[in-house]
C-alpha cells in the first residue's frame, strides 16, 4: 500500500501556511494548498495524502477543519477517501491548464476560441456608462452591446468574459454566432480589421456571481484581464473584462534581452504602443 511521505512542520519545510485573518475559511485554504500540490505533481495518482491528524499538526487547525478540507478534495474529484486507508489522490486524468502567450495574444485568442466551448449567459443592448464610453471612445449613453459568456475546456468552466462593443459593431451578431465563432473572427468578417490591443493583467477574488459561473467558492483567487481591442484605423471595437481560474488557465510571457526596456513606474512610457524609431 502506498504511504504518505513524512511531513515536516511548515516552518521547517517552507510549506504554505494558513491564517485566520484571511477572508477564506481555514478548511478552504488547506483545500487550495492540497489541490495545488496535486495539480503540480507534488502528489500523484495513488499517493496517500496526510491524515486529518497530520494536517491538524502541520497547519495548526482542528481535526474537523482538516476533515472538511479532505472532504472538499473528494467532492472535487481530486481524491477518494477509504476507511482504514485514508485519502488517496484520484487517478482520474486532469486536463492540463490552457497556456496563453501574451506576446501572440491575437493568434492564441482565435485558436482558443475554436478549440473550446462557449456558453452565452446574457446578451443586452444598452447605453454606455462612463467606464464603457471612455474605453470605447464613445459619448456616454451611446448604444452598446453587452455580452456575458463562459468559456469551457473539457466541459469545465475556466473563464468568464464580459464584453462590450459599440452598437454598430455588434449589430447583427447573435447568440449562435457567439457560441460557435471566435469574436475576433466575427469582427473581421464584418470589415473590422484588427490592429492592436491594450491589455492589463491583475488579480481579484471571485464574488458570488463569478463563483457560481466558474464553479468556485466565493473569495477564490482569479486572474483578471482587461483588454481594449482596436481596429487597423485605431478605433476601439471591443472592451473585454475576463476572469480566469488560475488552476485551468495560465499566461505565459517570453522575455528577450533584445526587447526595448521600459522604465518601470514611469507613466510617460506607453507599453501598449509599438516602439518608434529612435
N, C-alpha and C positions, 0 to 999 in steps of 0.2 A: 504494500500500500504506500502511495506517495505521501511523504510527510512534509509539513510546513518547515521551511528553513528557519533556523534560530533567528530570533529578532532581538535587536538592541533597543535601548531607550532612544527617544527622538534626539536628545542632546548628543548622544554618542554616535548615532548613525546618520545624523543630519536629515532625519525624516521630517516630512511636513507636520506642523503642529496645528491644533485646533484651538479655537478661542471662543469664550462666552460673549466677547464683545462683538463678534461678527453677527451680521443680520441673518445668516443661515444657521439653522439648528445644528447642534453638535453631531447628531447622527448623520445629517446630510453632508456635513463637512467630511466625516470619515468615509461615507459612501463615495464622495467625489474623489478622495485620495485613492481609495482602493480601485475605483473604476479607472482612473488614470494609470495606475500601476498595471492593471490588466491590459489596457489598450496599448501601453508602451512596451509590453512584453516582460515586465518585472515578474509577473505571474503568468504562466502559460496554462493551456488547457490541461486539466487533470491535477494541477497543483492544489494543495490544501491551504486555504487561507488561515491567518491567525484566528484563534478561537475567540469567543466573547471575552473570556478571562484575559487573554493576551492583549486584545485590543483595548480593554479597560486599563491594563497596566501601561501600555505604550502611550495612550493618549490621555490618561487620567480621567476617564469617564466611567459611568456606572455600567454594569453588565446589561441593563435594559437598553441603554443608549447604543452599546455595541451590537446588541441583538437587532435593534432597528436598522442599523447600517447594513448588516449582513442580509436582513430580510429585503432591503431595497435592492441589493445586488441581485438577489434571486428573482425579484419581481421584474427587474430589467433584463432578465435572461442572461446575465453575465456569469452566474454561478448557480449551483444546485446544493441544497442542504440535505445531509444524510444523517440519520440518527446513529450515533456511535462513531461516525467518521468525521463529521464536521462540514464545513462549507468548501466545495470544490469548484474550481473555475470551469465554466461550461466549455465544451468542445465545439459549440455552435460557431461556425466561422463568422467573423465580424468583417463587414466590408471596410476597407481602409478609408480614411478620410480623404475627401477630394482636396487636391492641391491646386491652388491658383497662382499664376505668375502675375505679379503686379506690373512688370515691365511689358508684358504682352497681354494686357487685360482684354483687348478687343477680341482677338482670336480665341482666347480662352472662354470669354463670356458667350460667344456664339457656339463654340463646341460644347460647353456645359449645357447650354440651352437645348441642344439637340440630343444629348445623352442622358438627361434627367427628365423627370416628370414635373408638371406644374399643376397646381390646384388653384383656381381663381376663387378667392373668398369674397371679393366685393369689387364692383365697378360703379363709379359715380361721376356724374358731370356736375361740376360745382364752380364757384367763383374763387379765384386765387386769393389766399390770405397773404399777409405781408411777407412771410417767410418764402412762400412759393413764388410770389411776384418778384422778390429780389433775386432768387436763384435762377428764374427763367427770364428775367428782364422784361417782365410784363407790368402793366398797370394793375394795382391792387383791385380786385373784383373782376378781372378779365376771366373769360371762360377757360377752364382746365378740365382735364380728365384725371381722376384718381383711381389707381388700380392697386388692390391688395392681393398678393399671391403668396403661396407657399411652394417652395421647390423641394422635391423629394429625390433621394438616391437610394436604390434598392428598397423602394416603398417606405423609406424612413425620412421624415422631415428634417432638413438641415438648414433651411433659410426662410426668412420672411422678407418679402420685398414690397416696399411701399413706393410706388412710382407715381409721379405727377408729370404730365406733359401738357403743352399748350393745347387748347381745344381744337385748333385747326390741325395740329399734328396727330391727335388721337382720333379724329373724326373717321368713322367707318371701321375702326378696329373693334372686333367683337370678342366675346368670351372664348369661342373656339380658336380664334387667331392666337390669343394669349396662351392658350393651353397647348398649342401644337407647334408654334413657330417662335424662335428667339426674337425678342423685341427689337434688337438691332437689325435683324433681317426685315422685320415688318417696316421699320422706319426707312431703311434704304430702298425697299420695294416701292415706297411711296414718294421717292425722289429726294429723301433727306440723306445725302452722302455724309457719312460720319467723318469728322475731322479729329478732334481730340477730346480729352475729358479731364476734369479736375476731380481728385479723389482724396478723401480724408479717412484715415483708419483709426479707430479708437475702440474703447470697450464700454460696456454698460451691463446692467443687470436686468433680467427678464421680469417684466411686470406681469400682471395676471393674464392679459391678452396674449402676449408673446409666449408665455409659459404654456398656455393651452395649445397654441398653434404648433409649437416646437416640441410638445410632449416633455416638458421640463417642470421642475419645481419653481415657484416664484422666488426670485432672488438669485437664480443660477447665472453665472457669468456668460456673456455673449460678446462676440466680435461685432462691432458696428462700423459699417462702411457708408459714407455719404459721397455720392458721385453726381457731378453735373456733366452731361454729355453735350458736346457742341457739334453742329454740322460743319461742313467744309468752309462755310462762309463765316463761321464764328458764332452763329446764333444758338442759344441753348434749346435743345429739343427733348431733354429728359432730366428729371430731378429724382434721383433714387436715394432712398434710405433703406439699407439692407441690414438684417440681423442674422448672424450665423452661430450655430452650435460649434464651439471650438473642438469638440471631440469628433466632428464629422466634416470639418472644413478647415483648411489651413492656407494661409497666404505666404507665398514664397517671394523673396526679394533677392535678386542677384546683384551683388556689388562688384564694381570694377574700378581698378585704380586709374583707368583711362577716363572715367567719367569726370565731368566738371564738379568740383567740390563746392558745396554751398555753405556759407557761414550759418551754423545753426543758431536759431533765435533771432536772426536779423530779418525784420519784417520787410525790408527792401528787396529781399531775394524772393522771387516768384518761382517756386519749384514746379509750377504747373506749365510754365512756358518753355518752349524749346530753346536751347542755347542759341544766342545770337552771335554772329561773327564778331570777333574781337579785333 
